[in-house]
Amino acid sequence: MNLDPKHLFAIASIDRTGGLTGAARELHTSQPALSRLVTDLEARLGAPLFDKRVRPWRLTALGVSLAQQGQVIQVAQERAGRAVEQFLVGDDGVIRVGGTPFFVDAIVSGMVAEFQKSFSNIRVDQSYGYPDQLIKLLLGGEIDVAICPIDVLDEELDLDFTPLLTARNVVACRTDHPLVGKPNLKPAALLNYPWIAPPPGSPLNLDLRSSLARLELERVRIAYSGGTLASVVNHLRISDCMAVLPHSVVFSMRQWGGISALPIELEAPTRTLGLLTSGGSNQPRSIINFADHLIASFDLIRDQIRRHEEIVVWGR
């Protein structure tokens, strides 16, 4: 026999509130209408649900069983309501984020943690990739957001691009490297020490080759290559190696200590680090909130870098 969930909910309400008056108020109906509902349901079932000889009504064995099911329905309704509310405010679901390894590890992972302080029910699934790979994943619906450097974005692609940081690289090394603090540092001095190369195929690897060529340093010794950001930084801290790294990455690691940037000017890449999302205005609120958080966080980083550089200039 199929029973209307509303009827089960009504039985549970009568039991919980202690009578028809409280239940009618809770269910936004009248007391006579609720009494007729109970009478009609008992007639249909062929058995009483309440012992009406006592006040307040007391559930029969069948009434107890049906009231329990009504309570289950009530809990399910409340959970469903909370789920809808969380979805509408963007505090529910999964956000799939892809990004270039060094930026994600040094900067974006911390921003994700800050985001989840406000949206604790959001799960973030993070993956690595380079621009061409990430664009394919976005277009294929396999990720929701990409953070990567872009040279030129094809206008025919249904993707939205929001600039976050202008690309800028520096020569990084340990803070007590022999070249740190050396007056009138010339590019030729960089030939006296080994280098760390980023993973093959990464935009940063191309930047390394291009920067060395422009400094007329065509032949350098590569001592280590292909590592993650953590492995590159650990190597730099211990060795005399140098590496070309994004300025924002080196800046973000200043609180960790051990890594510095040499005063060697590198030609800026033509790329811009930005946020890529699928085109259109029907994005879930959670993704909109996450994108807004990233944009605000990178705005803060730009301001911090600008203030730091002003202090350095005035301190000279």
C-alpha positions, 0 to 999 in steps of 0.5 A, a space after each residue: 500500500 502506497 501512503 502519501 509522505 505528507 500523511 506520515 509527516 502529519 502523524 509524526 507532527 501530531 505525536 511530536 507536538 502532543 495534539 491536533 492544535 500544535 500539529 495544525 499550527 506546525 503544518 499550517 492547516 486547520 485542526 478540523 482538516 487534520 482530524 479528517 485526515 487522520 480519520 480518513 487514513 484510519 478508515 483506509 488502513 482499517 486500523 486506528 493510529 491513535 488511542 483517542 480515549 486519552 488526552 493527548 492522543 497516544 499512538 497505537 503500535 501501527 501509529 508508532 511505526 508510521 510516525 517513525 517513517 514520518 520523522 525520517 521524511 522530516 529529516 530528509 526534507 530538512 537535509 534537502 532544504 539545507 543542501 539547496 541553501 548551501 548550493 545557492 550560496 555556493 557552499 556545497 559541491 566539488 570544484 575541479 581545479 587545474 593549474 601549472 605546478 609551480 604556481 599551484 604549489 607556491 601560491 594557489 594551494 594556500 588560496 584554496 585553504 583560505 577559501 575553505 575557511 569560509 566555504 568549508 563544505 566545498 571539496 577542491 580536487 586539484 590537478 596539474 597541467 600546462 596551458 594546452 592540456 588545461 584548455 582541453 580539460 576545460 573544454 571537455 568538462 573535466 575541470 571547472 577552473 584553470 590557473 595558467 599563463 596564456 600567450 594568446 587565447 583563441 577567441 573562438 574558444 568558449 572560455 573566459 580569461 581573467 588576468 591575475 598577474 603579469 608574467 615576470 621571472 627572476 634568477 633564484 638562488 640560496 640567500 647565501 649564494 656567492 653571487 648574492 650581494 656581489 656589486 656590479 653583478 654581470 650576466 657572465 658570472 652566471 656561467 660559473 655555477 650550475 643550473 636547475 631546469 624546470 620540467 620539459 614542456 613547461 612554459 618556464 622551461 622555455 623561459 629559461 632557454 630564452 632568458 639565457 639566450 638573451 643574456 648571451 649565455 648559450 651554454 650553461 651546465 644543467 645539474 638538475 631538471 624536471 623536479 617539483 617546486 619543493 624539490 627545486 627549492 630544496 636543491 637551491 637551498 643546499 647547492 650553488 645552483 640557480 634557477 629561473 622562477 616566477 617572481 611571484 613564486 619567489 616572493 611568496 616563499 620569502 617567509 620560508 627563507 633560504 631563497 633569494 633573487 639575484 639583481 639580473 634583469 630578465 626580459 619579461 615573457 609575453 604571457 599573463 597568468 590568468 584564470 580560465 573558466 568555461 564561457 557562459 553565465 550559468 556557472 554554479 555559485 560555488 565556482 563564481 565564489 571561488 573565482 572571486 576569491 582567487 581574483 581578490 587574493 591575486 590583487 592582494 599579492 600584486 599590492 604586496 609586491 608593489 609595496 615591497 618594491 617601493 620599500 626596496 627602492 626607497 631603501 637604496 
